[in-house]
């Protein structure tokens, strides 16, 4: 699916709004003037003057209003050679402006719900658009903003989502696998999936939001058939270094929110996030209504919250 971006004056955007009046959607897209959908194109106009055309007819629709100053359809291979100039933290100088894959995970500290890992590829020409859309660290955004942004960027950038559901998580954890190893395997697979999607194009960098030292990360992966190693970098707070990591963070949290909503539907009440006292109460309620055997499909059993929830149940029953 093609993506075209035009930079237009506001009077032109209002003219467009009138033209697409019958196609306008009731969507709350951050910073937008309007969003419209034709049979083969999605048009989103922003207050900054940028207009995004997505879909099979993106070029045709965009040509009605001007010539593209920025296009997200380029497939020119990026340089695969490692940057020679290394900055603080062993990151290439200017990495934030490169075409890069970023990866991040959500759910590792939550009692309820899965671990979701996303790797996302952001081409350098799409960085201004993602900034326009409000892409930044998901921890700085509320759920409504995350959902609104994720629904737009998922159709703009190539990405891969890996979801480790509770049943599988508990199974591999009880077999002796650490959470760190689980995350390393998920990150590596998500990155490989994105590399496959964008091939033969190659990113200038791959940036992983660091959760272990690089040596430990690769030690976790030693049994994997394929490991992404070319131009791979690690950094804490990586979402502030490249928007690819911030975008991955948003998409991972969006997937986590959706999963928690499904768990809430199954439980019959709203499942809370985190690992505080509120999840102990929710887990106790779940045990009381559906039995203790339901826990492995809802929670990470090795968390201390499991024992606290059982203690609450025993207290209520005695």
C-alpha contacts under 8 A as a table, 3 or more apart, distances in Angstrom:
res1	aa1	res2	aa2	distance
1	X	54	X	6.90
1	X	55	X	5.06
1	X	56	X	5.65
2	X	53	X	7.99
2	X	54	X	5.83
2	X	55	X	5.46
2	X	56	X	6.14
2	X	57	X	7.95
2	X	58	X	6.16
2	X	59	X	7.70
2	X	72	X	7.25
2	X	73	X	5.75
3	X	52	X	6.99
3	X	53	X	5.62
3	X	54	X	4.66
3	X	55	X	6.76
3	X	58	X	6.36
3	X	71	X	6.43
3	X	72	X	5.20
3	X	73	X	5.93
3	X	156	X	6.98
4	X	52	X	5.83
4	X	53	X	5.05
4	X	54	X	6.66
4	X	58	X	6.28
4	X	59	X	6.75
4	X	62	X	7.00
4	X	68	X	6.39
4	X	70	X	6.80
4	X	71	X	4.80
4	X	72	X	6.06
4	X	73	X	7.29
5	X	50	X	6.53
5	X	51	X	5.48
5	X	52	X	4.62
5	X	53	X	6.27
5	X	62	X	7.97
5	X	68	X	5.84
5	X	69	X	6.79
5	X	70	X	5.35
5	X	71	X	5.74
5	X	72	X	7.59
6	X	49	X	7.99
6	X	50	X	5.63
6	X	51	X	5.13
6	X	52	X	6.71
6	X	62	X	7.35
6	X	66	X	7.01
6	X	67	X	6.83
6	X	68	X	5.04
6	X	69	X	5.91
6	X	70	X	6.72
7	X	49	X	5.36
7	X	50	X	4.57
7	X	51	X	6.33
7	X	68	X	7.75
7	X	69	X	6.92
8	X	12	X	6.27
8	X	13	X	6.66
8	X	49	X	5.03
8	X	50	X	6.33
8	X	51	X	7.26
9	X	12	X	5.33
9	X	13	X	6.46
9	X	49	X	5.86
10	X	13	X	4.89
10	X	14	X	6.21
10	X	47	X	7.65
10	X	49	X	6.22
11	X	14	X	5.13
11	X	15	X	6.25
12	X	15	X	4.93
12	X	16	X	6.22
13	X	16	X	4.91
13	X	17	X	6.17
13	X	45	X	6.89
13	X	49	X	7.45
14	X	17	X	4.85
14	X	18	X	6.38
15	X	18	X	5.25
15	X	19	X	6.26
16	X	19	X	4.87
16	X	20	X	6.12
17	X	20	X	5.30
17	X	21	X	5.79
17	X	24	X	7.85
17	X	34	X	6.87
18	X	21	X	4.96
20	X	23	X	5.22
20	X	24	X	6.23
20	X	36	X	6.50
21	X	24	X	5.45
21	X	36	X	7.89
23	X	36	X	5.03
23	X	37	X	5.40
23	X	38	X	6.15
24	X	34	X	6.95
24	X	35	X	5.70
24	X	36	X	4.00
24	X	37	X	6.51
25	X	34	X	7.65
25	X	35	X	5.61
25	X	36	X	5.27
25	X	37	X	6.93
26	X	35	X	7.68
27	X	35	X	6.80
28	X	32	X	7.87
28	X	148	X	6.78
29	X	32	X	5.62
29	X	35	X	7.83
29	X	148	X	5.80
29	X	149	X	6.97
29	X	152	X	7.83
30	X	133	X	6.29
30	X	134	X	7.05
30	X	145	X	7.58
30	X	148	X	7.07
30	X	149	X	7.09
31	X	46	X	5.70
31	X	47	X	5.93
31	X	132	X	7.48
31	X	133	X	6.84
32	X	35	X	7.32
32	X	44	X	6.88
32	X	45	X	5.63
32	X	46	X	4.05
32	X	47	X	5.71
33	X	44	X	7.75
33	X	45	X	5.50
33	X	46	X	5.25
33	X	47	X	5.73
34	X	44	X	6.02
34	X	45	X	5.57
34	X	46	X	7.32
35	X	42	X	7.38
35	X	43	X	5.63
35	X	44	X	4.36
35	X	45	X	6.41
36	X	42	X	5.92
36	X	43	X	5.13
36	X	44	X	6.48
37	X	40	X	7.62
37	X	41	X	5.82
37	X	42	X	4.46
37	X	43	X	6.13
38	X	41	X	5.16
38	X	42	X	6.36
40	X	55	X	5.71
40	X	56	X	5.65
40	X	57	X	5.46
40	X	58	X	7.83
41	X	53	X	6.57
41	X	54	X	5.46
41	X	55	X	4.48
41	X	56	X	6.37
41	X	57	X	5.43
41	X	58	X	5.73
41	X	61	X	7.48
42	X	52	X	7.88
42	X	53	X	5.70
42	X	54	X	5.00
42	X	55	X	6.28
42	X	58	X	7.77
43	X	51	X	7.01
43	X	52	X	5.69
43	X	53	X	4.71
43	X	54	X	6.54
44	X	51	X	5.63
44	X	52	X	5.13
44	X	53	X	6.67
45	X	49	X	7.01
45	X	50	X	6.08
45	X	51	X	4.23
45	X	52	X	6.35
46	X	49	X	5.57
46	X	50	X	5.37
46	X	51	X	6.06
47	X	50	X	7.33
48	X	132	X	7.76
50	X	129	X	7.96
53	X	58	X	5.05
53	X	59	X	7.75
53	X	61	X	7.37
53	X	62	X	6.57
54	X	57	X	7.66
54	X	58	X	5.31
54	X	155	X	7.86
54	X	156	X	7.81
55	X	58	X	5.19
56	X	59	X	7.85
57	X	60	X	5.20
57	X	61	X	6.09
58	X	61	X	5.30
58	X	62	X	5.93
59	X	62	X	5.12
59	X	63	X	5.98
60	X	63	X	5.27
60	X	64	X	6.95
61	X	64	X	5.51
61	X	65	X	7.54
62	X	65	X	5.59
62	X	66	X	6.36
62	X	67	X	7.15
62	X	68	X	7.46
63	X	66	X	5.31
63	X	67	X	6.16
68	X	71	X	6.24
70	X	125	X	6.85
71	X	74	X	6.79
71	X	125	X	7.38
72	X	123	X	7.80
72	X	125	X	6.80
72	X	126	X	6.45
75	X	201	X	6.38
76	X	201	X	6.42
77	X	200	X	6.69
77	X	201	X	4.13
77	X	202	X	5.74
77	X	203	X	8.00
78	X	99	X	7.44
78	X	201	X	6.16
78	X	202	X	5.36
78	X	203	X	5.86
78	X	204	X	6.01
79	X	202	X	6.93
79	X	203	X	7.26
79	X	204	X	5.78
80	X	202	X	6.13
80	X	203	X	6.84
80	X	204	X	5.88
80	X	230	X	7.94
80	X	231	X	7.62
81	X	204	X	7.51
81	X	231	X	7.57
82	X	204	X	7.53
82	X	205	X	7.91
82	X	230	X	7.71
82	X	231	X	5.58
83	X	86	X	7.06
83	X	92	X	5.67
83	X	93	X	7.83
84	X	92	X	7.34
85	X	92	X	5.83
85	X	93	X	6.09
86	X	90	X	5.42
86	X	91	X	5.53
86	X	92	X	4.57
86	X	93	X	5.96
87	X	90	X	5.53
87	X	91	X	5.20
87	X	92	X	5.52
87	X	93	X	5.35
88	X	91	X	6.36
89	X	235	X	7.29
90	X	233	X	7.63
91	X	95	X	6.97
91	X	233	X	6.58
91	X	234	X	7.98
92	X	95	X	5.47
94	X	97	X	5.63
94	X	98	X	6.87
95	X	98	X	5.17
95	X	205	X	7.28
95	X	241	X	7.54
95	X	242	X	7.11
96	X	241	X	5.56
96	X	242	X	4.57
96	X	243	X	7.34
97	X	124	X	5.93
97	X	127	X	7.64
97	X	242	X	7.50
98	X	123	X	7.19
98	X	124	X	5.36
98	X	204	X	6.18
98	X	205	X	7.14
99	X	121	X	7.39
99	X	122	X	5.71
99	X	123	X	4.14
99	X	124	X	4.55
99	X	125	X	7.99
99	X	203	X	5.56
99	X	204	X	5.58
99	X	205	X	6.94
100	X	121	X	5.67
100	X	122	X	5.58
100	X	123	X	6.44
100	X	124	X	7.72
100	X	203	X	5.00
100	X	204	X	5.68
100	X	205	X	4.82
100	X	206	X	5.55
100	X	207	X	7.21
100	X	242	X	7.90
100	X	244	X	6.46
101	X	119	X	6.44
101	X	120	X	5.33
101	X	121	X	4.20
101	X	122	X	6.32
101	X	191	X	7.38
101	X	194	X	7.91
101	X	203	X	6.46
101	X	205	X	6.48
101	X	206	X	4.66
101	X	207	X	6.20
101	X	244	X	5.86
101	X	245	X	7.45
102	X	119	X	5.48
102	X	120	X	5.42
102	X	121	X	6.49
102	X	122	X	7.96
102	X	206	X	5.84
102	X	207	X	4.79
102	X	208	X	5.79
102	X	209	X	7.65
102	X	242	X	7.39
102	X	243	X	7.76
102	X	244	X	4.51
102	X	245	X	4.10
102	X	246	X	7.74
102	X	247	X	7.88
102	X	248	X	6.37
103	X	117	X	7.16
103	X	118	X	5.53
103	X	119	X	4.10
103	X	120	X	6.36
103	X	187	X	6.60
103	X	190	X	7.91
103	X	191	X	7.32
103	X	207	X	6.55
103	X	208	X	5.01
103	X	209	X	6.25
103	X	244	X	7.37
103	X	245	X	5.29
103	X	248	X	5.58
103	X	249	X	7.38
104	X	117	X	5.81
104	X	118	X	5.78
104	X	119	X	6.72
104	X	187	X	7.53
104	X	208	X	6.56
104	X	209	X	5.51
104	X	245	X	6.14
104	X	246	X	7.97
104	X	248	X	5.69
104	X	249	X	5.30
104	X	252	X	7.26
105	X	108	X	7.55
105	X	115	X	6.93
105	X	116	X	5.56
105	X	117	X	4.20
105	X	118	X	6.38
105	X	183	X	7.76
105	X	248	X	7.89
105	X	249	X	6.48
105	X	252	X	6.14
105	X	253	X	7.92
106	X	115	X	5.79
106	X	116	X	5.30
106	X	117	X	6.47
106	X	249	X	7.27
106	X	252	X	5.94
106	X	253	X	5.84
106	X	256	X	6.98
107	X	110	X	5.04
107	X	113	X	6.80
107	X	114	X	5.98
107	X	115	X	4.59
107	X	116	X	6.38
107	X	256	X	6.99
108	X	114	X	7.77
108	X	115	X	5.68
108	X	179	X	7.83
109	X	274	X	6.47
109	X	275	X	6.78
110	X	113	X	6.78
110	X	273	X	6.01
110	X	274	X	4.36
110	X	275	X	5.40
111	X	273	X	7.34
111	X	274	X	6.20
111	X	275	X	5.25
111	X	279	X	7.12
111	X	299	X	5.38
111	X	300	X	5.47
111	X	301	X	7.98
111	X	303	X	6.68
111	X	305	X	7.13
112	X	260	X	7.61
112	X	271	X	7.48
112	X	272	X	7.55
112	X	273	X	6.63
112	X	274	X	7.54
112	X	279	X	7.61
112	X	298	X	5.66
112	X	299	X	4.35
112	X	300	X	6.56
113	X	165	X	7.17
113	X	166	X	6.39
113	X	256	X	7.26
113	X	259	X	6.83
113	X	260	X	5.96
113	X	263	X	7.58
113	X	298	X	6.00
113	X	299	X	5.97
113	X	300	X	7.65
114	X	163	X	6.55
114	X	164	X	5.45
114	X	165	X	4.63
114	X	166	X	5.36
114	X	169	X	7.66
114	X	256	X	7.05
114	X	259	X	7.65
114	X	299	X	7.96
115	X	163	X	5.87
115	X	164	X	5.16
115	X	165	X	6.83
115	X	256	X	7.54
116	X	161	X	6.95
116	X	162	X	5.74
116	X	163	X	4.57
116	X	164	X	6.39
116	X	252	X	5.47
116	X	253	X	7.41
116	X	255	X	6.86
116	X	256	X	6.23
117	X	161	X	5.80
117	X	162	X	5.11
117	X	163	X	6.49
117	X	183	X	7.75
117	X	186	X	6.39
117	X	187	X	6.32
117	X	190	X	7.24
117	X	248	X	7.91
117	X	252	X	5.68
118	X	159	X	6.79
118	X	160	X	5.53
118	X	161	X	4.57
118	X	162	X	6.30
118	X	187	X	7.29
118	X	190	X	6.25
118	X	248	X	5.12
118	X	249	X	7.07
118	X	251	X	6.67
118	X	252	X	5.36
119	X	159	X	5.53
119	X	160	X	5.46
119	X	161	X	6.89
119	X	187	X	7.07
119	X	190	X	5.35
119	X	191	X	5.41
119	X	194	X	6.82
119	X	245	X	7.66
119	X	248	X	5.61
120	X	157	X	6.81
120	X	158	X	5.91
120	X	159	X	4.14
120	X	160	X	6.59
120	X	191	X	7.86
120	X	194	X	6.97
120	X	244	X	5.79
120	X	245	X	7.15
120	X	247	X	6.76
120	X	248	X	5.30
121	X	157	X	6.09
121	X	158	X	5.51
121	X	159	X	6.19
121	X	194	X	7.10
121	X	203	X	7.76
121	X	244	X	6.00
122	X	126	X	6.41
122	X	127	X	6.90
122	X	157	X	6.19
122	X	158	X	7.67
122	X	243	X	7.34
122	X	244	X	5.27
123	X	126	X	5.42
123	X	127	X	6.87
124	X	127	X	5.42
125	X	128	X	7.05
126	X	129	X	5.29
126	X	130	X	6.34
127	X	130	X	5.23
127	X	131	X	6.29
127	X	243	X	6.99
128	X	131	X	5.12
128	X	132	X	6.20
129	X	132	X	4.89
129	X	133	X	6.28
130	X	133	X	4.96
130	X	134	X	6.48
130	X	135	X	5.53
130	X	153	X	7.69
130	X	243	X	7.50
131	X	134	X	5.19
131	X	135	X	5.49
131	X	136	X	7.71
131	X	243	X	7.98
132	X	135	X	7.54
133	X	149	X	6.63
134	X	149	X	7.22
135	X	149	X	7.17
135	X	243	X	6.99
135	X	246	X	6.41
135	X	247	X	6.16
135	X	250	X	7.73
136	X	140	X	7.33
136	X	141	X	7.99
136	X	239	X	6.90
136	X	240	X	7.42
136	X	243	X	6.76
136	X	246	X	5.03
136	X	247	X	6.99
136	X	250	X	7.87
137	X	140	X	5.67
137	X	141	X	7.27
137	X	239	X	5.56
137	X	240	X	7.06
137	X	246	X	4.84
137	X	247	X	7.73
137	X	249	X	6.49
137	X	250	X	7.09
138	X	141	X	5.17
138	X	142	X	7.78
138	X	146	X	6.80
138	X	246	X	6.78
138	X	249	X	5.66
138	X	250	X	5.01
138	X	253	X	7.08
139	X	142	X	7.67
141	X	145	X	5.95
141	X	146	X	6.17
142	X	145	X	5.48
142	X	146	X	6.27
143	X	146	X	5.03
143	X	147	X	6.12
143	X	254	X	7.84
143	X	257	X	7.63
144	X	147	X	5.24
144	X	148	X	6.22
145	X	148	X	5.11
145	X	149	X	6.08
146	X	149	X	5.32
146	X	150	X	5.85
146	X	250	X	5.94
146	X	251	X	7.89
146	X	253	X	7.44
146	X	254	X	6.27
147	X	150	X	5.18
147	X	151	X	6.11
147	X	254	X	5.83
148	X	151	X	5.48
148	X	152	X	6.87
149	X	152	X	5.38
149	X	153	X	6.27
149	X	250	X	7.77
150	X	153	X	5.25
150	X	154	X	5.80
150	X	250	X	6.30
150	X	251	X	5.63
150	X	254	X	6.56
151	X	154	X	5.77
151	X	155	X	7.43
152	X	155	X	5.99
152	X	156	X	7.04
153	X	156	X	4.90
153	X	157	X	6.12
153	X	247	X	7.79
154	X	157	X	6.00
154	X	158	X	7.48
154	X	159	X	7.53
154	X	251	X	7.46
155	X	158	X	7.84
158	X	194	X	6.66
158	X	197	X	7.16
158	X	198	X	7.43
159	X	190	X	7.97
159	X	194	X	5.78
159	X	248	X	7.75
160	X	190	X	5.30
160	X	191	X	7.40
160	X	193	X	6.19
160	X	194	X	5.95
161	X	190	X	6.43
161	X	252	X	7.08
162	X	186	X	6.28
162	X	189	X	7.89
162	X	190	X	6.30
164	X	168	X	6.54
164	X	169	X	6.10
165	X	168	X	5.61
165	X	169	X	5.99
165	X	297	X	7.68
166	X	169	X	4.86
166	X	170	X	6.00
166	X	296	X	6.29
166	X	297	X	5.17
166	X	298	X	6.00
166	X	299	X	5.98
166	X	300	X	6.24
167	X	170	X	5.41
167	X	171	X	6.26
167	X	296	X	5.56
167	X	297	X	4.97
167	X	298	X	7.82
168	X	171	X	4.95
168	X	172	X	6.21
169	X	172	X	5.49
169	X	173	X	5.95
169	X	300	X	7.17
170	X	173	X	5.04
170	X	174	X	5.95
170	X	296	X	6.74
170	X	300	X	6.21
170	X	301	X	6.45
170	X	302	X	7.85
171	X	174	X	5.36
171	X	175	X	6.38
172	X	175	X	4.97
172	X	176	X	6.62
172	X	177	X	5.68
173	X	176	X	5.32
173	X	177	X	4.92
173	X	178	X	6.27
173	X	179	X	7.24
174	X	177	X	7.19
177	X	181	X	6.53
177	X	182	X	7.04
178	X	181	X	5.33
178	X	182	X	6.48
179	X	182	X	5.01
179	X	183	X	6.22
180	X	183	X	5.18
180	X	184	X	6.23
180	X	211	X	7.50
180	X	212	X	7.34
180	X	220	X	7.90
181	X	184	X	5.04
181	X	185	X	6.23
181	X	217	X	7.46
181	X	220	X	5.16
181	X	221	X	7.55
182	X	185	X	5.34
182	X	186	X	6.27
183	X	186	X	5.07
183	X	187	X	6.01
184	X	187	X	5.19
184	X	188	X	6.07
184	X	217	X	5.93
184	X	218	X	7.95
184	X	220	X	6.49
184	X	221	X	6.80
185	X	188	X	5.24
185	X	189	X	6.17
185	X	220	X	7.40
185	X	221	X	6.31
185	X	224	X	7.92
186	X	189	X	5.24
186	X	190	X	6.10
187	X	190	X	5.20
187	X	191	X	6.15
187	X	208	X	7.93
188	X	191	X	5.22
188	X	192	X	6.18
188	X	227	X	6.45
188	X	228	X	6.36
189	X	192	X	5.04
189	X	193	X	6.12
190	X	193	X	5.09
190	X	194	X	6.40
191	X	194	X	5.19
191	X	195	X	6.19
191	X	228	X	7.09
192	X	195	X	5.04
192	X	196	X	6.18
192	X	227	X	7.67
192	X	228	X	6.38
193	X	196	X	5.13
193	X	197	X	6.28
194	X	197	X	4.87
194	X	198	X	6.26
195	X	198	X	5.42
195	X	199	X	5.95
195	X	202	X	7.12
196	X	199	X	5.26
198	X	201	X	5.49
198	X	202	X	7.12
199	X	202	X	6.56
203	X	206	X	6.85
204	X	231	X	6.96
205	X	231	X	5.08
205	X	232	X	6.15
205	X	233	X	7.28
206	X	230	X	7.97
206	X	231	X	5.94
206	X	232	X	4.60
206	X	233	X	5.98
207	X	232	X	6.00
207	X	233	X	4.88
207	X	234	X	5.69
207	X	235	X	7.29
207	X	238	X	7.23
207	X	242	X	7.90
207	X	245	X	7.13
208	X	232	X	7.54
208	X	233	X	6.26
208	X	234	X	4.94
208	X	235	X	6.56
208	X	238	X	7.03
208	X	245	X	7.35
209	X	234	X	6.11
209	X	235	X	5.52
209	X	236	X	5.55
209	X	237	X	6.48
209	X	238	X	5.02
209	X	239	X	7.22
209	X	245	X	7.07
210	X	213	X	7.25
210	X	234	X	5.20
210	X	235	X	4.91
210	X	236	X	4.85
210	X	237	X	7.72
210	X	238	X	7.46
211	X	236	X	7.33
212	X	216	X	6.24
212	X	217	X	6.16
213	X	216	X	5.30
213	X	217	X	6.23
214	X	217	X	4.96
214	X	218	X	6.32
214	X	234	X	6.90
215	X	218	X	5.38
215	X	219	X	6.17
216	X	219	X	4.88
216	X	220	X	6.21
217	X	220	X	5.26
217	X	221	X	6.65
218	X	221	X	4.97
218	X	222	X	6.29
219	X	222	X	5.32
220	X	223	X	7.65
221	X	224	X	5.35
221	X	227	X	7.14
224	X	227	X	6.68
228	X	232	X	7.40
229	X	232	X	5.51
234	X	238	X	7.76
235	X	238	X	5.29
237	X	240	X	5.89
237	X	241	X	7.34
238	X	241	X	4.97
238	X	242	X	6.49
238	X	245	X	6.25
238	X	246	X	7.75
239	X	242	X	5.71
239	X	243	X	6.18
239	X	244	X	7.40
239	X	245	X	4.69
239	X	246	X	4.35
239	X	249	X	7.53
240	X	243	X	7.15
240	X	245	X	7.99
240	X	246	X	7.18
241	X	245	X	7.92
242	X	245	X	5.82
242	X	246	X	6.91
243	X	246	X	4.79
243	X	247	X	5.90
244	X	247	X	5.09
244	X	248	X	6.10
245	X	248	X	4.93
245	X	249	X	6.04
246	X	249	X	4.95
246	X	250	X	6.30
247	X	250	X	5.12
247	X	251	X	6.23
248	X	251	X	5.17
248	X	252	X	5.96
249	X	252	X	5.17
249	X	253	X	6.15
250	X	253	X	5.20
250	X	254	X	6.04
251	X	254	X	4.97
251	X	255	X	6.24
252	X	255	X	5.21
252	X	256	X	6.23
253	X	256	X	4.82
253	X	257	X	6.02
254	X	257	X	5.13
254	X	258	X	6.28
255	X	258	X	5.14
255	X	259	X	6.24
256	X	259	X	5.07
256	X	260	X	6.17
257	X	260	X	5.13
257	X	261	X	6.23
258	X	261	X	5.11
258	X	262	X	6.47
259	X	262	X	5.07
259	X	263	X	6.33
260	X	263	X	4.98
260	X	264	X	6.11
260	X	271	X	6.62
261	X	264	X	4.97
261	X	265	X	6.29
261	X	270	X	7.62
261	X	271	X	7.55
262	X	265	X	5.06
262	X	266	X	6.31
263	X	266	X	5.02
263	X	267	X	6.03
263	X	271	X	6.91
263	X	298	X	6.98
264	X	267	X	5.02
264	X	268	X	5.90
264	X	269	X	5.36
264	X	270	X	4.84
264	X	271	X	5.09
265	X	268	X	5.21
265	X	269	X	6.75
265	X	270	X	7.64
267	X	270	X	7.66
267	X	271	X	7.74
267	X	286	X	6.65
271	X	279	X	7.67
271	X	282	X	6.72
272	X	278	X	6.86
272	X	279	X	5.98
272	X	282	X	7.35
273	X	279	X	7.17
274	X	279	X	7.15
275	X	278	X	7.66
275	X	279	X	5.99
275	X	280	X	7.92
275	X	305	X	7.04
276	X	279	X	5.83
276	X	280	X	7.12
277	X	280	X	5.16
277	X	281	X	6.60
278	X	281	X	5.27
278	X	282	X	6.32
279	X	282	X	4.88
279	X	283	X	5.96
279	X	305	X	7.33
280	X	283	X	5.21
280	X	284	X	6.15
280	X	305	X	5.62
280	X	306	X	7.28
280	X	308	X	6.06
280	X	309	X	4.66
280	X	312	X	7.79
281	X	284	X	5.13
281	X	285	X	6.21
281	X	309	X	6.38
281	X	312	X	7.38
282	X	285	X	5.03
282	X	286	X	6.18
282	X	309	X	7.97
283	X	286	X	4.90
283	X	287	X	6.20
283	X	295	X	7.78
283	X	306	X	7.60
283	X	309	X	5.67
284	X	287	X	5.10
284	X	288	X	6.16
284	X	309	X	4.72
284	X	310	X	6.32
284	X	312	X	6.19
284	X	313	X	5.50
285	X	288	X	5.09
285	X	289	X	6.20
285	X	313	X	7.87
286	X	289	X	5.23
286	X	290	X	5.79
286	X	291	X	7.08
286	X	292	X	7.92
286	X	294	X	7.95
286	X	295	X	7.90
287	X	290	X	5.36
287	X	291	X	4.41
287	X	292	X	4.83
287	X	293	X	7.96
287	X	294	X	7.28
287	X	295	X	7.36
287	X	310	X	7.98
287	X	313	X	7.47
288	X	291	X	5.88
288	X	292	X	7.80
288	X	313	X	6.93
290	X	293	X	7.92
290	X	294	X	6.50
291	X	294	X	6.01
292	X	295	X	5.78
293	X	296	X	6.94
294	X	297	X	6.04
294	X	298	X	7.01
295	X	298	X	5.19
295	X	299	X	5.80
295	X	301	X	7.42
296	X	299	X	5.70
296	X	300	X	6.97
296	X	301	X	6.43
300	X	303	X	6.00
301	X	306	X	5.99
302	X	306	X	7.12
303	X	306	X	6.04
304	X	307	X	5.70
304	X	308	X	6.58
305	X	308	X	4.94
305	X	309	X	5.98
306	X	309	X	5.21
306	X	310	X	6.30
307	X	310	X	5.11
307	X	311	X	6.10
308	X	311	X	5.04
308	X	312	X	6.30
309	X	312	X	5.09
309	X	313	X	6.36
310	X	313	X	5.02
310	X	314	X	6.19
311	X	314	X	5.10
311	X	315	X	6.10
312	X	315	X	5.05
312	X	316	X	6.27
313	X	316	X	5.17
313	X	317	X	6.23
314	X	317	X	5.11
314	X	318	X	6.08
315	X	318	X	5.33
